[in-house]
Amino acid sequence: MSQLNIENVTLTFGGVNALSDVSLSVPKHEIVSIIGPNGAGKTSLLNCISGFYHPTRGSIRFGDHELSRAAPNVVTRFGIARAFQNLELFRGLTVVENLLLARHTHIKYSLLSGAIFYGKASRIEAENRAYVERIIDFMELQAFRRAPVGTLSYGVQKRVEVARALTLEPQLLLLDEPMAGMNVEEKEDMVRFILDIREEQGVTVVLIEHDLGVVMDISDRVYVLDFGQRIAGGTPAEVSADPRVIEAYTGVGADQPKTKPAPAGQVAT
Ligand SMILES: Nc1ncnc2c1ncn2[C@@H]1O[C@H](COP(=O)(O)OP(=O)(O)OP(=O)(O)O)[C@@H](O)[C@H]1O
């Protein structure tokens, strides 16, 4: 059954359609990738799901919740967290401090009740710390827990960014280019973490990624955007064989002689 249903979403900036009538669905516990050339509308779609943009038309349903007019904090409360392409971390704070700060958005007691029921507040704080420690173990960040984030390598910072999103206990995790700028080893690690997030945490994953080798390896389903329109969707095998996808990436129709290689392995876009 689909957990996320996007129906006929259009997003217009001035005269430009960043998204035109895009429909797609994301079943629970699947890894679903959204790919497409630069400017295709991938981040705009993620912004619509996470409440940063509100579509001009169309609907985005997550379970029983309509997201198309929801604010980002409401979307998070519904169970959707996002790891950002440009890291949303406080560089001067340690890994533990960053994760605790994110986790605090989940605290379910108000400042006043926290003051009155001190015991309850401190129990919740202990639970928050324990949860953060579990995520640190899961993302294998123990060695960096007391390091200020700004001193860590870019690859480790990307891992902290994913950990930050996981501290919100999402049912659906949105990953915007989690492997950008990583070396081969760091990418392999991130692939393993994404698979484990689905398997061990039971979280659905929506992934934007330019490395088509990775996308085709780990996705259950792939959707392709081009100029704001959905041009293909299906299993990795179906999508890689689709002439419209080959044309979008190479600029050449499948029946015409190719001057550029077909999308296989890593494609820099
Ligand atoms: N806030 C905005 N104001 C105006 N135009 C925007 C805005 N955000 C996105 N766009 C436009 O919408 C289109 C889609 O952009 P978007 O960033 O979603 O593409 P993308 O597929 O994520 O690209 P990339 O792979 O380069 O990140 C582009 O033409 C972009 O210029």
The ligand as an SDF file (V2000), in Angstrom:
LIG
                    3D

 31 33  0  0  0  0  0  0  0  0999 V2000
   12.6960   29.3570   -5.3710 N   0  0  0  0  0  0  0  0  0  0  0  0
   12.7090   29.3100   -6.6970 C   0  0  0  0  0  0  0  0  0  0  0  0
   12.4330   30.4130   -7.4380 N   0  0  0  0  0  0  0  0  0  0  0  0
   12.4370   30.3700   -8.7810 C   0  0  0  0  0  0  0  0  0  0  0  0
   12.7060   29.2640   -9.5080 N   0  0  0  0  0  0  0  0  0  0  0  0
   13.0050   28.1400   -8.8330 C   0  0  0  0  0  0  0  0  0  0  0  0
   13.0250   28.0960   -7.3990 C   0  0  0  0  0  0  0  0  0  0  0  0
   13.3410   26.8190   -7.0120 N   0  0  0  0  0  0  0  0  0  0  0  0
   13.5130   26.1170   -8.1530 C   0  0  0  0  0  0  0  0  0  0  0  0
   13.3060   26.9130   -9.2380 N   0  0  0  0  0  0  0  0  0  0  0  0
   13.4020   26.5010  -10.6500 C   0  0  0  0  0  0  0  0  0  0  0  0
   12.6900   25.2850  -10.7810 O   0  0  0  0  0  0  0  0  0  0  0  0
   13.3670   24.4280  -11.6920 C   0  0  0  0  0  0  0  0  0  0  0  0
   13.6570   23.0930  -11.0110 C   0  0  0  0  0  0  0  0  0  0  0  0
   14.7120   23.2990  -10.0560 O   0  0  0  0  0  0  0  0  0  0  0  0
   15.1490   22.1740   -9.0110 P   0  0  0  0  0  0  0  0  0  0  0  0
   16.1930   22.7630   -8.1330 O   0  0  0  0  0  0  0  0  0  0  0  0
   13.9470   21.6000   -8.3760 O   0  0  0  0  0  0  0  0  0  0  0  0
   15.7910   21.0730   -9.9920 O   0  0  0  0  0  0  0  0  0  0  0  0
   16.6970   19.8280   -9.6130 P   0  0  0  0  0  0  0  0  0  0  0  0
   16.2210   18.7150  -10.4780 O   0  0  0  0  0  0  0  0  0  0  0  0
   16.6790   19.5920   -8.1570 O   0  0  0  0  0  0  0  0  0  0  0  0
   18.1370   20.3120  -10.0920 O   0  0  0  0  0  0  0  0  0  0  0  0
   19.6060   19.9040   -9.5160 P   0  0  0  0  0  0  0  0  0  0  0  0
   19.8450   18.4950   -9.9210 O   0  0  0  0  0  0  0  0  0  0  0  0
   20.4910   20.8690  -10.2410 O   0  0  0  0  0  0  0  0  0  0  0  0
   19.5940   20.1200   -8.0310 O   0  0  0  0  0  0  0  0  0  0  0  0
   14.6120   25.1520  -12.1620 C   0  0  0  0  0  0  0  0  0  0  0  0
   14.3080   25.7850  -13.4000 O   0  0  0  0  0  0  0  0  0  0  0  0
   14.8340   26.1660  -11.0680 C   0  0  0  0  0  0  0  0  0  0  0  0
   15.4990   27.3010  -11.5590 O   0  0  0  0  0  0  0  0  0  0  0  0
  1  2  1  0
  2  3  1  0
  2  7  2  0
  3  4  2  0
  4  5  1  0
  5  6  2  0
  6  7  1  0
  6 10  1  0
  7  8  1  0
  8  9  2  0
  9 10  1  0
 10 11  1  0
 11 12  1  0
 11 30  1  0
 12 13  1  0
 13 14  1  0
 13 28  1  0
 14 15  1  0
 15 16  1  0
 16 17  2  0
 16 18  1  0
 16 19  1  0
 19 20  1  0
 20 21  2  0
 20 22  1  0
 20 23  1  0
 23 24  1  0
 24 25  2  0
 24 26  1  0
 24 27  1  0
 28 29  1  0
 28 30  1  0
 30 31  1  0
M  END
$$$$
